[in-house]
Amino acid sequence: MKEATKEKHGAKKGKQRKNISAQLEEKWAGSRDEILTRIVAKENEIRAKTSEERRKAERMIEDAKGKAATIRREALEEEVGKEEYGAVMERARQEAEKVRKEADLEIERIRKAGQKNLEEAVRFIVSSVCFLEDPR
């Protein structure tokens, strides 16, 4: 009887072990699936964050390129403006020099004409003054 009970008990323990083993396997499989699901979810979350950060970085790069283009354009415009200013100033300086030379020539012409006519003017003035004094 003891042996029958032992056998019964042994069979019962074997069933329990099988049940526990099946339960552990089921729990392990369930938790394994759960872990894999979590891993996949985390990977998706990381991909989404990475994609968003990549888009932000690309926008920042495009903004920086736009700003750089604006700065380059302004610098070029400033350089062209400086060149144009220099050219205008050079033309103005040349024109002023031309006017000064023409004025110097006109002054010299007037001075020569004045010197040429000075003797005649002096004679005219002297004769006019002398004529007044002459009682004739």
Secondary structure as UniProt FT lines:
FT   HELIX           2..133
//
